[in-house]
């Protein structure tokens, strides 16, 4: 399944990307997620887009942020 990434990465204060509306943990684990897990994420995105309307990127996804999220996954 293709990634919802739209190459406009930037996290809000809760670590959700304001480009694709995935949480940093979902972004980091996307390539290892099953198709079912990926579909569950895709299904949540329209609701998140509405919920996050008007929010802005407060930070970019830095390498340090990526590595910290990756470390949480084990």
Secondary structure by P-SEA (a helix, b strand, c coil): cccccccbbbbccccccccccccaaaaaacccccaaaaaaaaaaaaaaaaaaccccccccccaaaaaaaaaaac
